[in-house]
Amino acid sequence: METALLILVGTVLANNFVLARFLGLCPFLGVSTKLDSALGMSLATCFVLTLSSVCSYLIYQYVLLPLDIAYLSTLSFILVIAALVQLTELALRHFNPLLHRSLGIFLPLITSNCAVLGVALLNVREQHNLFESALFGFGAAIGFGLVLLAFAALRERLETADIPSALQGAPIALITAGLMAMGFMGFSGLANL
Amino acid sequence: MLTASLYLLILAASAAAVLVMAARHWRARDEQLVDQINALLPQTQCAQCTYPGCRPYAEAIAKGEADINQCPPGGEAGIRQLAALLDVAAKPLNTSHGEHKPLLLAVIDEQRCIGCTLCIQACPVDAIVGAAKHMHTVIADECTGCELCLPPCPVDCIDLVPALPDGQTAPPDYLKLTAEARQLQRELAA
């Protein structure tokens, strides 16, 4: 129970994947201009991340280790993640076409979201069990969603703010992201894994 | 070496198989059906069926949430076509959604128009042109006669007149044809 809490707090706040480990920065900057699409992106990522950490754990534990080919883990994880993202896209198009249309190009981007691969590889390195792996992936996705939504809300406000013309658009977004990362540093030491 | 290659081959093949099966299972049936149903609807976008437009209504029919007799502009002819497509029994039009009327055309009395732009916002097919405090007018070729511009008008300056000369009735797929023609024009212009 304590480990579970530690993993959740660690992935969501202390070692946040985006702001402390600097993984998954592409969707963090790409899909954060509108709160709606940020929410959809976080939900899709949450689903894919949890599922992919479970799948990659199963593949590592029951296929790669017995066959003594653990060196293929990165390659297998990428394959599994790509297939899962594709599956999520198909399911989303089937069950919620509207959300699918608004996410558009960003959904396949989850494939290249390095946070997803990072979670799978860190699970192996930290020797998590099945439950811990799933929780680690879920926590990472919650942390990702949290900062993505906060960042999107900030950027929506920045749209109407009076910003010097040299800083408008991407520059102010990057400065904001940097300030957020500094803010999240306040959590470091809260949960050491 | 052999184990590793074999393993990768099996992993890739099984991932591909799952994806192909999911794609067949989820997509092939629904999207085609929605398109087919949508093609039979009159494209007035009048929302009398209680859905925001023809395509949402088509999606609701495909999901089994809506009945096929909720489209007054399509009339009995439209219901018969839908029944044939979906292989169900045709039924009379549900008149709680409205009566089937001959094709209408909105005409703005330009003397009375105060240029409030409310009808422009209400028009589902962008058939009204005009600007604030300037007279509005209807593009006759685009108008589907859906009557949605009537309620918002504060000075009642919009009338609906029969779109075709007296005694002439529109062929059942008239509006569908005009909608297709509009789509074609847009594609050519793009």
Boltz contact constraints between the chains, C-beta under 6 A:
constraints:
  - contact:
      token1: [A, 67]
      token2: [B, 3]
      max_distance: 6.0
  - contact:
      token1: [A, 69]
      token2: [B, 4]
      max_distance: 6.0
  - contact:
      token1: [A, 72]
      token2: [B, 4]
      max_distance: 6.0
  - contact:
      token1: [A, 79]
      token2: [B, 11]
      max_distance: 6.0
  - contact:
      token1: [A, 83]
      token2: [B, 15]
      max_distance: 6.0
  - contact:
      token1: [A, 86]
      token2: [B, 19]
      max_distance: 6.0
  - contact:
      token1: [A, 87]
      token2: [B, 22]
      max_distance: 6.0
  - contact:
      token1: [A, 90]
      token2: [B, 22]
      max_distance: 6.0
  - contact:
      token1: [A, 90]
      token2: [B, 23]
      max_distance: 6.0
  - contact:
      token1: [A, 90]
      token2: [B, 26]
      max_distance: 6.0
  - contact:
      token1: [A, 94]
      token2: [B, 26]
      max_distance: 6.0
